[in-house]
């Protein structure tokens, strides 16, 4: 009897998971188990498409030799120990989140920009004229001070 019950529960769970809906499932001893599955959006596919679209856009821009092209690629290497968001302010403004020890890139219009951020709670600001593909490297290391009792006293 238990094997039939487990088989029934397994079939119900599989059919509920594939149909994105569930119905009450009877369990012995007058108790009721209800499985609710909300509408699940397929985000991993959308994220993969966004990454693919970004990669295609960046590669097209990198290999674009058209003189009338007024866009350029900005690459930001974060060699710091902290995540930050780079605000790129100019005629057009952009925001680019960059994780610690990672590299991010964005296609921007050529022009003059003020780049601002807080890197490990320290302000960063730079004025850049971007007329060709540009790479910015942010380096910031957090120096850890040893505890006072571990310090050697030299006399």
N, C-alpha and C positions, 0 to 999 in steps of 0.2 A: 504494500500500500504506500509506504514512504517513497519508494522509487517512482511510482506513478505520479505521486504528488510533486516530487522534485522535477520530474520531466515536464509536468504541466506548468509549474512555476517558471522553468527555464524557457519554455516555448512562449509563454506570455511576456516575459522580459525581453526576449529577442524581437517579438512582433511589435511590442510597445516602442522599443528603441528605434526600430526602422520606420515606424509610422508616425513618430513625433507626437503620439497621444497615448493615453493609458486609461484603463478602466479599473474599477476596484477588483481586487484579487482576494478571494475568500481563503482564510487560513483557519485551521482547526481551533477549538476552544472558544468559539463565538467571538473571535477578534477579526478585525478587518485591516488589511494593509493596502494603502493607496499609493500608487506610484504616479508622480506628476512630472512630466517632461515638458518644459516650456519650448516654444518655438526657438530653435537654435539657428542663429545666423552662421553662415559658413565663412568665418573671418579668416582662417588660415589661407584659403584660396584667394580672398581679396588682398590680404597682405602680400602674398606671393606675386599677385598681379601688379600691385603698387611697386614692389621692389623691382620687378621685371621692367615696368614702364620707366622707373627712375634710371635703371641701368641703361636702357635703350636711349633715353634722352641724353644722359651723360656721354655715352659713347658717340652718339651722333654729333654732339657739340664738340667733343675732342677732335674728331676727324673732319669737321666742317672747315673747308678752305674758302668758302664764299666771302669775298671782301665786304659785302653788304651786311653780313651777319653782325649784329650788335650785342650778342650774348657771349658770355664767357663762363668757364667753370671755376668755381672757388672751392678749394679743398682745405679742410681744417683738420690738422693732426692734433689730437689731444694726447700729449705725453705726460699729463698731470695725473694725480691720484684721485681726482674728483670729476664728477659729471658736471656739465654746465650747459647753458643755452646761450648761443651767440646771437646777439641782435645786430643785424646788418642794416644800417639806416642810411638812406640816400633819397634820390628821386623815387625809387621803389624801395620798400623795406622788406626784409626777410628775417625769419627766425629759424635757427638751425640748432636742434639739440645734439650734443656730442657727449657720448659716454666716456668714462675714464679709460685711457689707453686704447682709444679707438679713433678711426678716421671717418669723417663724413664729408659729403660734397653736395654742392648745389649749383644750379645754373642761374646766373644773375646777369642783369643787363650791365653793359659797360658804363662806367661812371665813377664818381667820387663817393666814398662811403665812410661812415664812422662805424667801427666795429666795437661793440661794448658787451661785456659779460662780467660775471663774478666767478673767478676760478679759485676754488678752495677758500671762499670768503674774502678773496683779495680782488679788488677791481682791476679790470683790463679794459683799456681803450686804445684804439689805434685808428689813424686816418689813412685810408688807402685810396689810391686811384687805380682802379682795375680796368685795364684795357686789353689784357690777354689772360690766358689761364694762369691762375695764381694759387700758390700753396702757402698756408699760414700754419706755423708750428707753435703750439702753446706748450711750454715746459714749466712745470711747477711741481716741486717735490715738498712733501710735508716732512719736516725734520722733527724726529721724535726725541725729546729730551729725557734722559734717564731719570729715574726717581732720585730724590735727594739722598736717601740712605745708601744708594749704590755709588755715590760720588766719592772718590778718594780725596782725602785732605792731604795736601802736600805742604810741609813746613820747611 
